[in-house]
Amino acid sequence: MRYLLDTHVWLWLQSDTARVPDSVRTRLADPASTVLLSSVSSWEIAIKFARGKLPLPEPPATYVPTRMYRDAITALPVSHAHALHVATLPHHHSDPFDRLLIAQAQLEGIPLVTADRRIPRYDVEVLPA
Protein backbone atom coordinates (compact mmCIF):
# COMPACT_ATOMS: atom_id res chain seq x y z
CA MET A 1 0.00 0.00 0.00
CA ARG A 2 1.19 3.51 -0.78
CA TYR A 3 0.54 6.49 1.48
CA LEU A 4 1.06 10.19 0.77
CA LEU A 5 1.96 12.22 3.85
CA ASP A 6 0.55 15.67 4.42
CA THR A 7 3.37 18.05 5.31
CA HIS A 8 2.35 18.43 8.94
CA VAL A 9 2.23 14.66 9.42
CA TRP A 10 5.75 14.26 8.03
CA LEU A 11 6.98 17.02 10.34
CA TRP A 12 5.27 15.39 13.33
CA LEU A 13 6.95 12.10 12.46
CA GLN A 14 10.28 13.93 12.62
CA SER A 15 9.83 15.80 15.87
CA ASP A 16 6.70 14.74 17.76
CA THR A 17 5.75 11.18 16.83
CA ALA A 18 3.20 11.00 19.66
CA ARG A 19 0.96 13.35 17.63
CA VAL A 20 0.53 10.60 15.04
CA PRO A 21 -1.76 7.80 16.23
CA ASP A 22 -0.10 4.44 16.90
CA SER A 23 -2.36 2.78 14.35
CA VAL A 24 -1.15 5.16 11.63
CA ARG A 25 2.51 4.75 12.57
CA THR A 26 2.05 0.97 12.47
CA ARG A 27 0.57 1.12 8.96
CA LEU A 28 3.33 3.40 7.73
CA ALA A 29 6.02 1.17 9.26
CA ASP A 30 4.66 -1.97 7.61
CA PRO A 31 7.34 -3.30 5.21
CA ALA A 32 4.63 -3.65 2.55
CA SER A 33 3.92 0.11 2.74
CA THR A 34 5.51 2.74 0.55
CA VAL A 35 5.44 6.14 2.23
CA LEU A 36 5.57 9.15 -0.08
CA LEU A 37 6.49 12.77 0.52
CA SER A 38 5.53 15.19 -2.22
CA SER A 39 7.90 17.80 -3.54
CA VAL A 40 5.10 20.25 -2.70
CA SER A 41 5.80 19.48 0.97
CA SER A 42 9.46 20.36 0.47
CA TRP A 43 8.34 23.62 -1.14
CA GLU A 44 6.01 24.36 1.79
CA ILE A 45 8.73 23.57 4.33
CA ALA A 46 11.25 25.76 2.51
CA ILE A 47 8.86 28.72 2.36
CA LYS A 48 7.85 28.47 6.02
CA PHE A 49 11.48 28.06 7.10
CA ALA A 50 12.56 31.10 5.05
CA ARG A 51 9.78 33.19 6.62
CA GLY A 52 10.84 32.16 10.12
CA LYS A 53 7.60 30.24 10.71
CA LEU A 54 9.17 26.79 10.87
CA PRO A 55 12.22 26.30 13.03
CA LEU A 56 14.41 23.39 11.95
CA PRO A 57 17.73 22.19 13.34
CA GLU A 58 19.32 22.66 9.91
CA PRO A 59 18.33 24.22 6.56
CA PRO A 60 15.58 22.43 4.65
CA ALA A 61 17.99 21.55 1.83
CA THR A 62 19.71 19.10 4.18
CA TYR A 63 16.97 18.45 6.74
CA VAL A 64 14.39 17.05 4.33
CA PRO A 65 16.52 14.74 2.15
CA THR A 66 18.56 13.29 5.01
CA ARG A 67 15.43 12.36 6.93
CA MET A 68 13.70 11.04 3.84
CA TYR A 69 16.69 8.78 3.23
CA ARG A 70 16.91 7.72 6.88
CA ASP A 71 13.20 6.83 7.01
CA ALA A 72 13.03 5.30 3.50
CA ILE A 73 10.50 7.89 2.35
CA THR A 74 9.90 7.96 -1.40
CA ALA A 75 9.76 11.28 -3.24
CA LEU A 76 6.64 12.10 -5.25
CA PRO A 77 7.40 14.77 -7.86
CA VAL A 78 4.76 17.29 -8.90
CA SER A 79 3.76 16.80 -12.53
CA HIS A 80 1.94 19.19 -14.83
CA ALA A 81 -1.08 16.90 -14.60
CA HIS A 82 -1.03 17.23 -10.80
CA ALA A 83 -0.75 21.02 -10.96
CA LEU A 84 -3.48 21.39 -13.57
CA HIS A 85 -5.85 19.06 -11.72
CA VAL A 86 -6.03 21.64 -8.91
CA ALA A 87 -8.31 23.71 -11.18
CA THR A 88 -10.94 20.96 -11.08
CA LEU A 89 -11.14 20.81 -7.27
CA PRO A 90 -14.02 22.41 -5.40
CA HIS A 91 -13.01 25.29 -3.15
CA HIS A 92 -13.36 23.55 0.22
CA HIS A 93 -9.78 24.49 1.04
CA SER A 94 -7.77 27.59 0.12
CA ASP A 95 -4.29 26.33 1.05
CA PRO A 96 -2.42 25.86 -2.26
CA PHE A 97 -0.09 23.22 -0.79
CA ASP A 98 -2.98 21.09 0.45
CA ARG A 99 -4.89 21.50 -2.79
CA LEU A 100 -1.90 20.18 -4.73
CA LEU A 101 -1.51 17.25 -2.31
CA ILE A 102 -5.20 16.45 -2.82
CA ALA A 103 -4.74 16.56 -6.60
CA GLN A 104 -1.77 14.21 -6.35
CA ALA A 105 -3.64 11.80 -4.08
CA GLN A 106 -6.61 11.76 -6.45
CA LEU A 107 -4.65 11.27 -9.65
CA GLU A 108 -2.25 8.71 -8.18
CA GLY A 109 -4.96 6.85 -6.25
CA ILE A 110 -3.04 7.19 -2.99
CA PRO A 111 -4.55 7.71 0.46
CA LEU A 112 -3.53 11.04 2.00
CA VAL A 113 -2.38 10.82 5.61
CA THR A 114 -3.59 14.01 7.27
CA ALA A 115 -5.12 15.52 10.37
CA ASP A 116 -6.70 18.32 8.34
CA ARG A 117 -10.46 18.02 8.83
CA ARG A 118 -11.27 19.87 5.59
CA ILE A 119 -9.54 17.39 3.30
CA PRO A 120 -12.11 14.56 3.67
CA ARG A 121 -14.63 16.91 2.03
CA TYR A 122 -12.85 16.13 -1.24
CA ASP A 123 -13.22 12.94 -3.24
CA VAL A 124 -9.97 11.52 -1.85
CA GLU A 125 -9.13 8.59 0.38
CA VAL A 126 -7.85 9.80 3.75
CA LEU A 127 -5.98 8.03 6.51
CA PRO A 128 -6.77 10.23 9.53
CA ALA A 129 -3.69 11.18 11.54
NORGI-V5064 format. One record per run of one state. SS is the DSSP state (H for helix, E for strand, C for the rest). FROM is the first residue (numbers start at 1). TO is the last residue. If there is no record, write none. Layout:
SS;FROM;TO
SS;FROM;TO
This chain:
C;1;1
E;2;5
C;6;6
H;7;15
C;16;16
H;17;19
C;20;21
H;22;29
C;30;33
E;34;38
H;39;50
C;51;59
H;60;70
C;71;73
E;74;76
C;77;79
H;80;88
C;89;95
H;96;108
C;109;110
E;111;114
C;115;118
H;119;121
C;122;125
E;126;128
C;129;129
